[in-house]
Amino acid sequence: MKKIDIFPHIFPKAYFDKMCEVVPNKGAVRRWTEIPVLYDLDRRLAMMDEFGPDYQQILTLSMPAIEYVAPPETSPAMAKLANDGMAEIVAKFPNRFPAFAASVPMNNVKAAVGEIERAVGKLGARGIQIMTNVNGRPLDDPELAPIFELMHSYDLPVWMHPTRPQKFADYPGENGSKYDIWWCFGWPYETSAAMARMVFSGFFDRWPNLKIITHHLGAMVPFLEARVGLGLDQIGTREGAEPGYAEIIARMKKKGRRPVDYFRMFFADTAINGSRSGTRCGIDFFGCDHVLFGTDCPFDPQGGPLFIRDIIKVMDEIDVTEDERRKIYHLNAEQMLKLKS
């Protein structure tokens, strides 16, 4: 069965070399160089051969975020370099990489809008990738609204990747996070928090056709379905609630919706490292029309193939119909990205 991997990561070589030169955290460079599939296209193609000619990848830029790599004055040039590199890969290997998500300099909104227009209009990008925050700023910051307005007008998706650094302490009295807690638990929290901010800020009322693909199968939300549902129905009743929460719920009720109904409007990929029960939980929450096959390649202990192999195994064995399996594997992506089937 055809498989379109919606959320693998890559560095175009020219961008990778420049990023290693300018990135503030030089310590991270060593880990990237230890994963050749990230930046060596020949190694990437050889790895993909294990999964046959029907396995394809929609390319997204690897972490770190463009706005972390460079300040507002130079981040637009970095985004352009990344997107030009992505477009070259797609043009050279369309059967392997049918499309890419554009990178966006979120710390320069005016330039971000211009780069989206260029990447979509001239390079053929099928959406954009953003992080769950912009160097600590929430995505519902009004200054960022033109980016979501533009993507809504294009009817193309927004890939949302979690980000939280090690310096984000587990407890206020400490200077940083321990034991990779910032990543293992912090990233799912980041995604869930960004989703909540979008829901209660009215993203889907303002932009009803906005398509946001959450990495890692909607993070905490599917597992906490009842807590999200019954708990957030009571928003505003707890200690420290700000004024206006009751009005938000009232507006939702006028549309015949609860907060949890808005959370189901997100899309999600299957990139949860091959967890069978987690995959079932995510599909049950979002429904097969809102789940897309994704792997997070190449960030596994084998540097590329392990997550792909394990996630395919789960998807082939999980209790869904063949039509539902086709939706998740490729039909949803083809429809959302307006790809030829």
Secondary structure as UniProt FT lines:
FT   STRAND          3..5
FT   STRAND          9..10
FT   HELIX           13..22
FT   HELIX           26..28
FT   HELIX           29..33
FT   HELIX           36..38
FT   HELIX           41..48
FT   HELIX           49..51
FT   TURN            53..54
FT   STRAND          55..61
FT   HELIX           66..69
FT   TURN            72..74
FT   HELIX           75..92
FT   TURN            94..96
FT   STRAND          99..100
FT   STRAND          102..103
FT   TURN            106..107
FT   HELIX           109..121
FT   STRAND          128..131
FT   STRAND          133..134
FT   TURN            135..136
FT   STRAND          137..138
FT   TURN            139..140
FT   HELIX           142..144
FT   HELIX           145..154
FT   STRAND          158..161
FT   TURN            166..167
FT   TURN            172..173
FT   TURN            179..180
FT   HELIX           181..184
FT   HELIX           186..200
FT   TURN            201..202
FT   HELIX           203..206
FT   TURN            208..209
FT   STRAND          212..214
FT   TURN            215..224
FT   HELIX           225..226
FT   HELIX           227..231
FT   TURN            233..236
FT   TURN            239..240
FT   TURN            243..244
FT   HELIX           245..254
FT   TURN            255..256
FT   HELIX           259..263
FT   TURN            264..265
FT   STRAND          267..269
FT   TURN            273..274
FT   HELIX           276..286
FT   HELIX           288..290
FT   STRAND          291..292
FT   TURN            297..298
FT   TURN            301..302
FT   HELIX           305..317
FT   HELIX           322..326
FT   HELIX           327..331
FT   HELIX           332..337
//
